[in-house]
Amino acid sequence: MPKNPNRRSKPVKRDEPMTGAMKFFLAGCVAELYLLIVRRFYLAGNAEQQIAWYDYYLWVLAGVGAAVFAVGAVLSVLWKADRKKRVIGWYTAGLGAFLAISTVLIRLMNASAVTLLSVVVPVVMLLVILWSLYDRECAVSLTILGVSLVFLWVCRRTLSNIYYGTLIRVAAVLFLVLLAAAAVLAYKVGKGGGRLGKFRLLPSGADLLPIYSACGLSAAGIAAALISTTVAYYAMWALAIVVFALAVYYTVKQL
């Protein structure tokens, strides 16, 4: 018999996934705001502003980002015994890493990097929200489709480029190999009841059809994109429609 039968059990915290999703949503908004500032004062600025950003401000921001990343990494190690403080260190390190890496890419690729990051940031933000709130197989399938959609956009922009075209074609072939490997891995995990060895990757009895479909549709889109940039454009829109339809379906199913 319990010592205090009138004592109520502690309620289960059900708002933690939503809280984590909102944090990543706010982080994505801050990242997009930074990219808008760079676009306004660097890409769309006058000649004097562009020279100042190219020669000075971008390098300063990259250095600040590296310093913030180092501080966050050190704090996460020092606060490893305290979960709340450790998470603060991780967020700080992530902020610094994004600032440093994105700034270096902008310095090297200029407008192309800003456009690419402006697409990647909201996609990553939405995928993190999906992983926080939705079933695992849903998150996996939409992640595959989302990454493939971004890669299709890159193919459409750079396949005809004389400098990056060959590199993107090699990356596309490697991407197709990764999609095949993901499908095989899903099959093995399904045979193992959601486990791969000692690690549980999917719930027991998870529906693997969405994952197979995501790998197949993504592979078809990437293979079609290798034909021409025009085909890549239509493949990108077709895949975007699939992503939207699946997101709506999973949202209704989750509710």
C-alpha positions in Angstrom: 0.0 0.0 0.0 1.4 3.4 -0.9 2.5 5.7 2.0 0.3 8.5 0.8 -2.7 7.2 -1.2 -4.1 10.8 -1.6 -1.1 12.0 -3.4 -1.7 12.4 -7.1 0.8 11.0 -9.6 2.9 13.6 -11.4 1.2 14.3 -14.8 3.2 13.4 -17.9 4.6 16.3 -19.7 3.0 16.3 -23.1 4.0 19.8 -24.2 7.7 19.1 -24.5 7.6 18.2 -28.3 5.6 21.3 -29.0 8.0 23.5 -27.0 11.0 22.1 -28.9 9.2 22.6 -32.2 8.5 26.3 -31.3 12.1 26.8 -30.3 13.3 25.6 -33.7 10.6 27.6 -35.4 11.9 30.8 -33.7 15.5 29.8 -34.6 14.5 29.4 -38.2 12.8 32.8 -38.2 16.0 34.4 -36.8 18.1 32.7 -39.5 15.8 33.9 -42.2 16.0 37.4 -40.8 19.8 37.3 -41.0 19.6 36.2 -44.6 17.2 39.1 -45.4 19.6 41.6 -43.8 22.5 40.2 -45.9 20.4 40.4 -49.0 19.3 43.9 -48.3 22.7 45.4 -47.4 25.0 43.2 -49.4 23.4 41.9 -52.5 21.0 44.8 -53.0 23.2 47.5 -51.6 25.2 50.1 -53.5 28.8 49.5 -54.7 30.3 50.9 -51.5 28.2 48.7 -49.3 28.9 45.6 -51.3 32.7 46.2 -51.2 32.5 46.8 -47.4 30.5 43.6 -46.8 32.7 41.5 -49.1 36.0 42.7 -47.7 35.2 43.2 -44.0 31.7 42.5 -42.6 31.4 39.0 -43.8 34.7 38.0 -42.4 33.9 39.6 -39.1 30.6 37.7 -38.9 32.3 34.5 -39.8 34.8 35.1 -36.9 32.0 35.9 -34.5 30.1 32.8 -35.5 33.2 30.6 -34.9 33.8 32.2 -31.5 30.1 31.7 -30.5 30.4 28.0 -31.7 33.5 27.5 -29.5 31.8 29.1 -26.5 28.7 26.9 -27.0 30.7 23.7 -27.3 32.7 24.5 -24.2 29.6 25.3 -22.2 27.8 22.1 -23.3 30.8 20.1 -22.0 31.0 22.0 -18.8 27.3 21.7 -18.2 27.0 18.1 -19.3 25.6 17.1 -15.8 22.7 19.6 -16.1 20.4 18.9 -19.0 18.8 22.4 -19.2 22.1 24.2 -19.2 23.6 21.6 -21.6 20.8 22.3 -24.1 21.6 26.1 -23.9 25.2 25.2 -24.8 23.9 23.2 -27.8 21.8 26.0 -29.0 24.6 28.4 -28.7 26.9 26.2 -30.6 24.3 25.7 -33.3 23.8 29.4 -33.6 27.6 30.0 -34.0 27.9 27.1 -36.5 25.1 28.5 -38.7 26.5 32.1 -38.6 30.0 30.9 -39.5 29.2 28.4 -42.2 26.5 30.5 -43.9 28.7 33.6 -43.9 31.6 31.7 -45.5 29.3 30.3 -48.1 27.9 33.7 -48.9 31.4 35.1 -49.2 32.3 32.3 -51.7 29.1 32.0 -53.7 27.4 35.4 -53.2 23.8 35.5 -54.4 23.6 31.7 -55.0 24.4 30.9 -51.4 21.8 33.4 -50.1 19.1 32.0 -52.3 20.1 28.4 -51.4 20.1 29.1 -47.7 16.8 31.0 -47.9 15.3 27.7 -49.2 17.2 25.3 -46.9 16.5 27.1 -43.6 12.6 26.9 -43.8 12.9 23.3 -45.1 15.1 22.2 -42.2 12.8 24.1 -39.8 9.7 22.3 -41.1 11.5 18.9 -41.0 12.5 19.5 -37.4 9.0 20.3 -36.5 7.8 17.2 -38.2 10.3 15.0 -36.3 9.1 16.6 -33.0 5.4 16.2 -33.6 4.7 13.4 -36.0 5.2 9.6 -36.2 8.7 8.4 -37.0 7.9 6.9 -40.4 6.0 10.0 -41.4 9.0 12.2 -40.4 11.5 9.9 -42.3 9.4 9.9 -45.6 8.9 13.7 -45.5 12.6 14.2 -44.7 13.6 12.2 -47.8 11.2 14.1 -50.0 12.2 17.5 -48.5 15.9 16.9 -49.0 15.3 15.6 -52.5 13.2 18.7 -53.3 16.1 20.9 -52.2 18.5 18.9 -54.3 16.3 19.2 -57.3 16.3 22.9 -56.9 20.1 22.9 -56.8 20.1 20.7 -59.9 17.9 23.1 -61.8 20.1 26.1 -60.9 23.5 24.6 -61.4 23.4 21.6 -63.9 24.0 24.0 -66.8 26.8 25.8 -65.0 30.1 25.2 -66.7 31.9 25.3 -63.3 29.5 23.3 -61.0 27.6 21.2 -63.6 29.9 18.1 -63.5 30.1 18.2 -59.7 26.4 18.3 -59.3 26.0 15.4 -61.7 28.4 13.3 -59.5 26.5 14.4 -56.4 23.2 13.4 -58.1 24.6 9.9 -58.7 25.7 9.6 -55.1 22.3 10.9 -54.0 20.6 8.1 -56.0 22.9 5.5 -54.2 21.9 7.0 -50.9 18.3 6.7 -51.7 18.7 3.0 -52.6 20.6 2.5 -49.4 17.8 4.1 -47.4 15.2 1.8 -49.0 17.4 -1.3 -48.2 17.9 0.0 -44.7 14.1 0.5 -44.2 13.5 -3.1 -45.4 16.0 -4.5 -42.9 14.6 -2.4 -40.1 11.1 -3.6 -41.0 12.2 -7.2 -40.9 13.8 -6.5 -37.5 10.6 -5.2 -36.0 11.8 -1.6 -36.2 15.2 -2.3 -34.9 18.6 -2.4 -36.6 20.7 -4.5 -34.2 20.3 -3.0 -30.8 19.1 0.3 -32.0 15.4 1.1 -32.5 14.9 3.2 -35.6 11.2 2.8 -36.2 8.2 1.8 -34.1 7.2 -1.9 -34.1 4.8 -2.6 -37.0 5.6 0.8 -38.7 4.2 1.2 -42.2 7.2 1.3 -44.5 5.2 2.1 -47.7 5.6 5.9 -47.3 9.4 5.4 -46.9 9.6 3.2 -50.0 7.4 5.6 -52.0 9.5 8.6 -50.9 12.7 6.9 -52.0 11.2 5.8 -55.3 9.7 9.2 -56.2 12.8 11.0 -55.1 15.0 8.7 -57.3 12.7 9.2 -60.3 12.8 13.0 -59.8 16.6 13.1 -59.5 17.1 10.8 -62.5 14.7 12.9 -64.6 16.6 16.1 -63.5 19.8 14.7 -65.0 18.2 14.8 -68.5 17.7 18.6 -68.5 17.1 21.6 -66.3 13.6 21.9 -67.8 12.7 18.4 -66.7 14.2 19.3 -63.3 11.8 22.2 -63.0 8.7 20.1 -63.6 10.1 17.3 -61.4 10.6 19.8 -58.6 7.0 21.0 -58.8 5.7 17.4 -59.0 7.7 16.5 -55.9 6.5 19.6 -54.1 2.9 18.6 -54.7 3.6 15.2 -53.3 5.2 16.7 -50.2 2.2 19.0 -49.7 -0.3 16.2 -50.1 1.6 13.9 -47.7 1.9 16.7 -45.1 -1.8 17.3 -45.2 -2.6 13.6 -45.0 -0.2 13.0 -42.0 -1.6 16.1 -40.3 -5.2 14.8 -40.6 -4.1 11.4 -39.5 -2.2 12.8 -36.5 -5.3 14.8 -35.4 
